[in-house]
Amino acid sequence: MTYSTPDAQSTDQELYDSVFSSLTTVTAFDAPAPPLVIIDYPCGLGKTTALISVLERMPDLKVLVVVQTLDEVKRMVSSAPVGRLHTPEDPGSNYRTKGEQLDPLVRAGKSIVITHNLYERAGTLAYQGAFESYKVIIDEVPDAVSPSKLNLDPKSFKEFYIDPGYCSLRKDGLVVMTDRGLEEEGRLKSALDERLISNISSGRLYYDGKQHFIQTLPTSLFTHTDGVIVLTFLSEGSLFLKFLEKFQIDYTVSKSRQCHQRFQLQARDYLKIHRMSSLDKVSFSYSKQTSYTPKSAELTKVRNALKNLRQRNLAVVDLENLMITCAQKNWYKRLGRDFDKEKPALFSINSRMFEGANWLENTTRGTNKYLHCTHAIYLYEQNANPISLRWLNADNAEFRAAYALTEIVQWLWRSQLRRGKAVDVYMPSKKMREIIQKWASDGK
């Protein structure tokens, strides 16, 4: 890993030059892998705008662009020159899924923009060589590692999958289907676990030797292309970089210390953080807040705090300008495997905020949809999944703090902070307050 820290002049020009030079880098003939560059610049600086400008300047460059949301797909396609970018259409009579449309688009040599949901199909095509002449551009670091909900103790895994010869376990923990397993895949899906067999067949499922299965991004996107750039901020706190290090995928980080410092100073001046004293002893880690029962003292405190906040400090605030995060099941009523966005749940009932406020996932990034928001409520305490941390050899206090900082900064800068305007944030977690305040003050 290497770091390049160009002297800041015009920030917009510097960012543009960084994106342009990364996309025009030619892979050396004897290079072990295509170049992978992390463009690490502050939120709201215009990374996507710089990318679109570069694509306009280089009409023959073939790219696969991966963004967070469908709104960002539409933004990319509409902002680029007509016909410069293509995207899979909604499923219809010709295609059952959007993934099926990637193959013909690639064969036609089209530049493509997709969401992260199509990673698996894109990875399969990359492994087959479809993207060897493409630059891959990823807007915001992806969820590189996700522990599966499928748990299986070592004894059972060995007895039902390994010993009969259906699967084998590589030294690095990758679970692979044997020839016998592939021949009997249909029967195994019925006899064993359909989801587990399907995940193993994808070639991205690892077993940690205890009882956890871990699914990863397809590494072929970083090894079977003409180069990769990732547009993000505070990358040192992302699991993605730990993922690259685990798989020994070399990368370069391009950033500007001066630009970063100016961003911290802006955070210190415009980020108005408020303590919610009545919630001092309430934990907002995911595991804790999802364990509170309807009659628990903690839930009563949360409901009263939100209602009082609405009646007092936020009495004249238009709820359309308020964004809030907590566990989704605490804001929207569970409806099977999904949520009913029309019905409140444990935290939002009687909060007087449900109708109008913008609920966001705590990992929201890569969208401008909420940059009108003037106020925010952060009912969360960021903790990376310990299974992922252990598997990535990143389970230490320094990285956990960096991870929490990265996630909260990304979330906060969905608001009008992106426009350089002040935002009032109500944050009950002492840990999260101290992390963001220390970082902002370090800008001095």
Beta strands, then each sheet from edge to edge (+ up, - down):
strand 1: 2-4
strand 2: 36-40
strand 3: 63-67
strand 4: 112-115
strand 5: 135-139
strand 6: 145-151
strand 7: 167-169
strand 8: 175-177
strand 9: 205-207
strand 10: 212-216
strand 11: 228-232
strand 12: 252-254
strand 13: 271-274
strand 14: 322-325
strand 15: 332-335
strand 16: 338-344
strand 17: 358-359
strand 18: 375-378
strand 19: 423-426
sheet 1: 1+ 12+ 2+ 11+ 5+ 3+ 4+
sheet 2: 6+ 10- 9+
sheet 3: 7+ 8-
sheet 4: 13+ 19+ 18+ 14+ 17+
sheet 5: 15+ 16-
end
